[in-house]
Amino acid sequence: MAKTASSTTYIFNAIVFVVLVINSNFGESQSIVKTLPGYAGKLPFTMETGYVGVGDLDELQLFYYFVESVRNPVRDPLLLWLTGGPGCSGFSGLVFEVGPLTFDYETFNGSLPSLLDNPYSYTNIANMIFLDAPVGTGFSYSKTQKGWYSSDTLSTKAIYEFIQKWIMDHPKFSNNPLYITGDSYSGMIVPMVSLEIAIVTDLHDDENSRVKYFHRVGLISTELYESAKQNCGQEYITPDILNADCMNDIELIARCTLKVCDAQILEPKCSYASPKPKGLKWESKFFDDQPLDIDFKEPQREENWCRNSNYVLSYIWANDESVQKALHIRNGTVLEWKRCNKTLAYDSDVLSVVFDHKQLINGGYRGLVYSGDHDMLIPYTGTTYWIKTLNLTVIDVWRPWFVEGQIAGFTVKYANITSTGDGLVFATVKGGGHTAPEYKPKECLAMVDRWLSYYLL
């Protein structure tokens, strides 16, 4: 495994579910939450919040939300959900993606937001832990100044220690199948937490694949695509800036795609990047919750709405004193809750995370990788590229998968023919954005439920 302290990272570019079996012998503290401000009545599911101390002398206090499966908590799997960023709270996954609650956007009037049930929650079929990691994320904090500094490797160690201690203190879940799950940047942390598992991927290839994706979805013309391929030699991220023809093509591509929402190409974009990049590598705005045109007021959903407007409600709710009391947040540990903390003292110190999928499959592990087909941040073209480099055998050819008689995406299944394992499934989610369950919750629930049940999609 090659590692270096560099700001350049190679990350897993979709969502991965990996089976692990973990032995543990540690403890933690927790509280049962029966009601929440903004939710009418008692919660219709078992919810627990708490802190787990990890590191030397437990100086890192990692906060989590745990929700039992409403179907069968004894038999259903246990999923540890790691939101991306790095620095995005587990609450973001809980309320915006795969958890049992969602905000009532229609009735929001600027006061404390109301909460509604999410009928497409993964907690319908699984027990779920939503973790605030690394330290400095959500309500997680450090007792020491040194502890606030984190990195890919340090966060991985902390998360692994967390799950060890959590299972030890919840022995009734020690026999449930455990899946380490995550999206976006956490796709890199997921295999690292798995210790013996690492994933071959390259952020450069993901970003470079955007041009091919732009052409496939009609954002750039065939003439421009072919010209750029020839003039740039298919290198668009770090091109030769002295190559005038290539730089001209890149500027034209940038102008065609500049005002397209990276996270979901059909939705409006709230803020814009520089129109004259040196290469096709501009800063992602997906995790910016408060662009200049959004304030803490009622979102104008009919006019000038963008998805970031939804995220504002989480700031109002999670920073409310009554909410923090209900969640049993320790007073004074976090001055201001943020959905995604972009000021972490964090070092992306892993240049590459090398993972041999063949070894995983030979060992009996199974994987599900999926991409929203309208995600321009990490397009599915990059995901299919690195999967092909594994040289696995296709055992279920590329085909559509359906939900309620409608095409929900396309899927293909791979395996090592010498292995008895279940193999690797890749699926696109039709109409899905960067965090696919946020855009297509019904379809993603059906997909994950089938996969967890060992059914074909």
NUBAZA-42156 format. One record per residue (C-alpha): x, y, z. Coordinates in Angstrom, 1 decimal, padded with zeros to 4 digits. Each point is the difference from the previous one (the first is absolute). Example, Ala and Ser with C-alpha at 12.3 -4.5 7.8 and 13.67 -1.06 7.14 Angstrom:
BEGIN
R       c1       c2       c3
R    012.3   -004.5    007.8
R    001.4    003.4   -000.7
***
This chain:
BEGIN
R       c1       c2       c3
R    000.0    000.0    000.0
R    001.6    003.3   -001.1
R   -000.4    002.9    002.3
R    001.2    003.5    000.1
R   -000.8    003.3    001.8
R   -001.5    001.8   -002.9
R   -003.0    002.1   -000.8
R   -000.5   -002.1   -003.1
R   -002.3   -003.0    000.8
R   -001.2   -003.1   -001.7
R   -003.5   -000.8    001.3
R   -002.6   -002.6   -000.6
R   -002.5    001.7   -002.2
R   -003.4   -001.5    000.9
R   -001.5   -001.8    002.9
R    001.3   -003.3    001.2
R   -001.4   -002.6    002.4
R    002.6   -002.4    001.5
R   -000.7   -002.9    002.4
R    002.1   -000.1    003.1
R    000.1   -002.1    003.1
R    001.4    001.8    003.0
R    000.8   -001.1    003.6
R   -000.1    002.6    002.6
R    000.5    000.5    003.8
R   -000.6    003.6    000.9
R   -002.8    002.2    001.4
R   -001.9    003.2   -000.8
R   -002.7    002.3    001.4
R   -003.4    000.5   -001.7
R   -003.5    001.4    000.5
R   -003.4   -001.0   -001.5
R   -001.8    002.7   -001.8
R   -003.8   -000.3    000.0
R   -001.0    003.4   -001.2
R    001.6    002.7   -002.1
R   -001.0    003.7   -000.4
R   -001.8    000.5   -003.2
R   -001.4   -003.6   -000.2
R   -003.6   -000.5    001.1
R   -000.3   -002.6    002.7
R    002.4   -002.8    000.9
R    002.5   -001.3   -002.5
R   -001.4   -003.2   -001.7
R    003.4   -001.6    000.2
R    002.7   -000.7    002.5
R    002.6    002.7   -000.1
R    003.2    000.4    002.1
R    002.6    002.7    000.0
R    003.3    000.0    001.8
R    003.8    000.5    000.1
R    002.7   -002.6   -000.3
R    003.5    001.0    001.2
R    002.9   -001.1   -002.2
R    003.7    000.6   -000.2
R    002.5    000.4    002.9
R   -002.0    000.5    003.2
R   -003.2    000.3   -002.1
R    000.8    003.6   -000.9
R   -002.1   -000.2   -003.2
R   -003.7   -000.1    000.7
R   -001.8   -001.2   -003.1
R   -003.8    000.7    000.0
R   -002.4   -002.3   -001.7
R   -003.7   -000.6   -000.7
R   -001.2   -003.6    000.1
R   -003.4   -001.1   -001.4
R   -001.3   -003.6    000.3
R   -001.5   -001.7   -002.9
R   -003.8    000.2    000.1
R   -000.3   -003.4   -001.8
R    002.1   -002.4    002.1
R    002.9    001.5    002.0
R    001.2   -003.5    001.0
R    000.4   -001.3   -003.5
R    000.5    003.1   -002.1
R    003.6    001.1   -000.8
R    001.8    002.8    001.8
R    001.1    002.9   -002.2
R    002.6    002.5    001.0
R   -000.6    003.1   -002.1
R    002.8    002.5   -000.7
R   -001.0    003.2   -001.7
R    002.6    001.6   -002.3
R    001.8    003.4    000.0
R    002.2   -000.7    001.9
R   -001.9    001.8    002.8
R   -003.6   -000.6   -000.8
R   -002.2   -001.1    002.9
R   -001.7   -003.4    000.3
R   -003.2    002.0    000.5
R    000.3    001.1   -003.6
R   -000.3   -003.7   -001.0
R   -002.8   -000.5    002.5
R   -002.3    002.8   -001.0
R    001.0    000.7   -003.7
R    000.8   -003.5   -001.3
R   -000.7   -003.3    001.6
R   -001.3    000.6    003.5
R   -003.5   -000.2    001.5
R   -000.7    003.7    000.1
R   -000.2    002.9   -002.4
R   -000.8    003.7    000.3
R   -003.5    001.4   -000.9
R    001.2    002.5   -002.6
R   -003.4    001.0   -001.2
R   -001.1    001.4    003.4
R    003.3    001.5    001.1
R   -000.5    003.7    001.0
R    003.3    000.9    001.5
R   -000.7   -001.4    003.5
R    001.2   -003.4    001.3
R   -000.5   -002.4   -003.0
R   -002.4   -002.9    000.3
R    001.0   -003.6   -000.5
R   -001.9   -002.7   -002.0
R    000.4   -003.7   -000.5
R    002.1   -001.1   -002.9
R   -001.8   -003.0   -001.6
R    003.1   -001.0   -001.9
R    002.4   -000.2    002.9
R    002.6   -002.8    000.1
R   -001.0   -000.5    003.6
R   -003.1   -001.8   -001.4
R    002.4   -002.9   -000.8
R    003.1    000.5    002.1
R    001.4    001.3    003.3
R    002.0    003.1   -000.7
R    002.7    002.0    001.8
R    000.5    003.6   -001.4
R    003.5    001.1    001.2
R    001.4    003.5    000.3
R    003.5   -000.6   -001.2
R    002.8    001.2   -000.1
R    000.3    002.0    003.2
R   -001.3    003.5   -000.5
R   -002.9   -001.4   -002.1
R   -003.6    000.7    001.3
R    000.0   -000.5    003.8
R    003.3   -001.9    000.3
R    002.8    001.7    001.8
R    003.4   -000.4    001.6
R    001.0    000.5    003.7
R    003.5    001.1   -001.1
R    001.3    002.5   -002.4
R    002.1   -002.7   -001.8
R   -003.1   -002.1   -000.5
R   -001.6    002.5   -002.3
R    002.5   -000.8   -002.7
R   -001.0   -002.9   -002.2
R    000.7   -001.7   -003.3
R   -001.1   -002.9   -002.1
R    002.1   -002.4    002.0
R   -000.8    001.4    003.4
R   -003.7    000.2   -000.7
R    000.1   -003.6   -001.3
R    001.6   -001.2    003.3
R   -002.6    002.0    002.0
R   -002.9   -001.4   -001.9
R    001.2   -003.6    000.3
R    000.5    000.4    003.7
R   -003.5    001.6    000.2
R   -001.7   -003.0   -001.6
R    001.9   -002.4    002.3
R   -001.1    001.8    003.1
R   -003.6    000.5   -001.2
R   -000.6   -003.6   -000.8
R    001.5   -001.0    003.4
R   -002.5    002.2    001.7
R   -002.8   -001.3   -002.2
R    000.6   -003.8    000.1
R   -003.5   -000.8   -001.4
R    001.3    001.2   -003.3
R    003.2   -001.9    000.0
R   -001.4   -002.8   -002.1
R   -001.7    002.3   -002.6
R    001.8    000.3   -003.4
R    002.0    003.3    000.1
R    000.3    002.2   -003.0
R    002.3    003.0   -000.2
R   -001.7    002.5   -002.2
R    000.5    003.6   -001.2
R   -000.2    002.4   -002.8
R    002.1    002.6   -001.8
R    003.4    000.5    001.8
R   -000.9   -002.7    002.5
R    000.4   -002.5   -002.8
R    003.7    000.3    000.7
R   -000.4   -000.4    003.7
R   -002.3   -003.0   -000.3
R    002.7   -002.5   -001.3
R    002.6    001.5    002.4
R   -002.3   -000.8    003.0
R   -000.3   -003.5   -001.4
R    003.8   -000.4    000.7
R    000.7   -002.8   -002.4
R   -002.1    001.6   -002.7
R    001.2    002.8   -002.3
R   -001.5    001.3   -003.2
R    001.9    000.7   -003.2
R   -001.2    003.4   -001.3
R    001.4    003.3   -001.2
R   -001.6    003.4    000.4
R    001.9    001.2   -003.0
R   -001.7   -002.6   -002.2
R   -003.4    000.9    001.5
R    000.4    003.6   -000.8
R    001.5   -000.7   -003.4
R   -003.0   -002.2   -000.8
R   -002.3    003.1    000.3
R    000.7    001.0   -003.6
R   -001.2   -003.4   -001.3
R   -003.0    000.4    002.3
R   -000.7    003.5   -001.3
R   -000.2   -001.4   -003.5
R   -002.1   -002.9    000.9
R   -002.7    002.2    001.6
R    000.1    002.6   -002.7
R    001.7    002.8    001.9
R    002.7    000.4   -002.7
R   -000.2   -000.7   -003.7
R    001.6   -003.0   -001.7
R    002.2    002.4   -002.0
R    001.4    001.6    003.2
R    000.4   -003.4    001.7
R    002.0   -001.4   -002.9
R    002.1    003.2   -000.3
R    000.8   -000.1    003.7
R    001.0   -003.7   -000.1
R    002.3    000.7   -002.8
R    001.5    003.3    001.1
R    000.3   -000.9    003.7
R    000.9   -003.7   -000.3
R   -002.9   -000.7    002.4
R    001.8    001.8    002.8
R   -002.4    002.8    001.2
R    000.9    000.4    003.6
R    003.7    000.9   -000.3
R    000.4    000.9   -003.7
R    002.9    001.6   -001.7
R   -000.8    003.7    000.5
R    002.3    000.9   -003.0
R   -002.3   -002.1   -002.2
R   -002.2    002.8   -001.4
R   -002.4   -002.4   -001.8
R   -000.5   -002.1    003.1
R   -000.5    003.0    002.3
R   -002.5    001.5   -002.4
R   -002.0   -003.3    000.0
R    000.1   -000.1    003.8
R   -001.3    003.5    000.3
R   -002.8   -000.8   -002.3
R   -000.9   -003.1    002.0
R    000.1    002.1    003.2
R   -002.3    002.6   -001.5
R   -002.5   -002.7   -001.0
R   -000.1   -001.6    003.4
R    000.8    002.9    002.4
R   -003.6    000.6    001.1
R   -001.0   -003.6    000.2
R   -000.6   -001.3    003.5
R    002.8   -002.5    000.7
R   -001.9   -002.1    002.5
R   -003.1   -000.4   -002.3
R    000.2    001.3   -003.5
R   -003.8    000.7   -000.3
R   -000.2    002.2    003.2
R    000.9    003.7    000.2
R    003.4    001.0    001.1
R    000.4    002.4    002.9
R    003.5    001.3   -000.6
R    002.5    000.1   -002.8
R    003.6   -000.8   -000.6
R    002.6    002.0   -001.9
R   -000.7    000.1   -003.7
R    003.7   -000.4   -001.0
R    001.5   -003.1    001.8
R    003.5   -001.2   -000.8
R   -001.5   -003.4   -000.3
R   -003.4   -001.7    000.7
R    000.6    000.0    003.8
R   -002.1    002.5    001.7
R   -001.1    000.0    003.6
R   -003.1   -001.9    001.0
R   -002.8    002.0    001.4
R   -002.2   -002.9    000.9
R    000.7    000.2    003.7
R   -000.4    003.8    000.3
R   -003.2    000.4    001.9
R   -000.1    003.8    000.1
R    000.7    001.6   -003.4
R   -000.4    003.7   -000.3
R   -003.6   -000.2   -001.3
R   -001.3   -002.1    003.0
R   -000.8    001.4    003.4
R   -001.6   -001.5    003.1
R   -003.5    000.6   -001.2
R   -002.8   -001.9   -001.6
R    001.3   -001.5   -003.3
R   -001.7    001.2   -003.1
R   -000.8   -003.4   -001.5
R   -001.9    001.4   -003.0
R    002.6    002.6   -000.9
R    003.8    000.0    000.4
R    000.0   -003.4    001.8
R    003.0   -002.1    000.2
R    000.7   -003.1    002.1
R    002.3    001.8    002.4
R   -003.2    001.8    001.2
R   -001.0   -003.4    001.6
R    003.2   -000.2    001.9
R   -000.5    003.3    001.8
R   -002.8   -001.7    002.0
R    002.5   -002.3    001.6
R    002.0    002.9    001.4
R   -003.0    001.5    001.6
R   -001.2   -003.3    001.4
R    003.3   -001.4    001.3
R    001.2    003.3    001.6
R   -003.3    000.4    001.9
R    000.5   -000.4    003.8
R   -003.0   -002.3    000.5
R    001.2   -002.3   -002.8
R    003.5   -000.3    001.5
R   -001.6   -000.8    003.3
R   -002.2   -002.7   -001.5
R    003.1   -001.5   -001.8
R    001.9    000.1    003.3
R    002.8    002.2   -001.4
R    002.6    000.8    002.6
R   -000.1    003.7    000.8
R    002.8    002.2   -001.3
R    001.7   -002.7   -002.1
R   -001.1    001.4   -003.4
R   -000.7    003.7   -000.3
R   -001.7   -000.2   -003.4
R   -001.2   -003.1   -001.8
R    000.7   -000.1   -003.8
R   -001.4   -002.5   -002.4
R    003.4   -000.1   -001.7
R    003.0    001.5    001.8
R    002.3    001.3   -002.7
R    002.5    001.4    002.5
R    001.2   -003.3    001.4
R    003.7   -000.3    000.9
R    000.1   -003.0   -002.3
R    002.8   -001.5   -002.1
R   -001.0   -002.1   -003.0
R    003.2   -002.0    000.5
R   -000.9   -003.0   -002.1
R    001.1    000.4   -003.6
R   -001.5   -003.4   -001.0
R   -001.9   -002.7    001.6
R    000.9   -003.2   -001.8
R   -002.7   -002.7    000.2
R    000.0   -003.3   -001.8
R   -003.6   -000.8   -000.7
R    001.0   -003.4   -001.2
R    001.4   -000.8    003.4
R   -003.2    001.3    001.6
R   -002.2   -002.2   -002.1
R    002.3   -003.0    000.5
R   -000.3    000.6    003.7
R   -003.8   -000.2   -000.2
R   -000.7    003.7    000.3
R   -002.6    001.7   -002.1
R   -000.4    003.6   -001.2
R   -002.6    002.4   -001.3
R    001.2    003.1   -001.9
R   -002.5    002.5   -001.4
R    000.0    003.4   -001.7
R   -002.7    002.5   -000.7
R    000.0    000.3   -003.8
R   -000.5    003.8    000.3
R    003.0    000.5    002.3
R    002.6    002.2   -001.7
R    002.3    000.2    003.1
R    001.0   -003.6   -000.2
R   -001.7   -001.3   -003.2
R   -000.8   -003.7   -000.5
R    002.5    000.0   -002.9
R    002.8    000.2    002.5
R   -001.4   -002.8    002.1
R   -000.4   -002.4   -002.9
R    003.6    000.8   -001.1
R    001.6   -001.2    003.2
R   -002.3   -003.0    000.3
R    001.2   -001.1   -003.5
R    003.6    000.1    001.2
R   -000.8   -002.8    002.4
R   -000.4   -002.4   -002.9
R   -002.9   -001.8    001.6
R   -002.4   -002.3   -001.9
R   -003.4    001.4   -000.8
R   -002.6   -002.5    001.4
R   -003.1    002.1   -000.5
R    000.2    002.2   -003.0
R   -000.8    003.7   -000.1
R   -003.8    000.3    000.2
R   -002.7    002.2    001.4
R   -001.3   -000.5    003.5
R   -003.6    001.0    000.9
R   -002.1    001.4    002.8
R   -003.7   -000.2   -000.3
R    000.3   -000.9   -003.7
R    002.1    003.1   -000.9
R    003.7    000.0   -000.8
R    001.9    001.1    003.1
R    003.5   -000.3   -001.5
R    002.4   -002.5   -001.5
R    002.0   -002.7    001.7
R    002.8   -002.5   -000.7
R    001.5   -002.6    002.2
R    003.6   -001.2    000.1
R    001.8   -002.9    001.7
R    003.2   -001.9    000.0
R   -001.0   -003.3   -001.6
R    002.4   -001.9    002.3
R   -001.7    001.4    003.1
R   -003.2   -001.1    001.8
R   -000.7    003.5    001.2
R   -003.1    002.1   -001.0
R    002.1    002.4   -002.0
R   -000.3    003.7   -000.8
R   -003.2    001.8   -001.2
R    000.1    003.3   -001.7
R   -003.2    002.0   -000.6
R   -000.9    003.4   -001.3
R   -003.0    001.8    001.6
R   -002.0    001.7   -002.7
R   -000.4    003.7    000.8
R    002.1   -000.3    003.1
R    002.5    002.7    001.0
R    003.3   -000.1    001.9
R   -001.8   -001.4    003.1
R   -002.4   -002.3   -001.9
R   -002.4   -000.8    002.9
R   -000.6    003.7    000.5
R   -001.4    000.3   -003.5
R   -001.5   -003.5   -000.6
R   -000.9   -001.3    003.5
R   -002.5   -002.6   -001.1
R    002.2   -001.5   -002.6
R    003.1   -000.1    002.2
R   -001.9   -001.7    002.8
R   -001.2   -002.7   -002.4
R    003.5   -000.5   -001.3
R    001.6   -000.3    003.4
R   -002.7   -002.2    001.3
R    000.4   -002.5   -002.9
R    003.7    000.0    000.3
R    000.0   -000.5    003.7
R   -002.4   -002.9   -000.5
R    002.3   -001.6   -002.7
R   -002.5    000.6   -002.7
R    000.8    001.3   -003.5
R   -000.8    003.6   -000.5
***
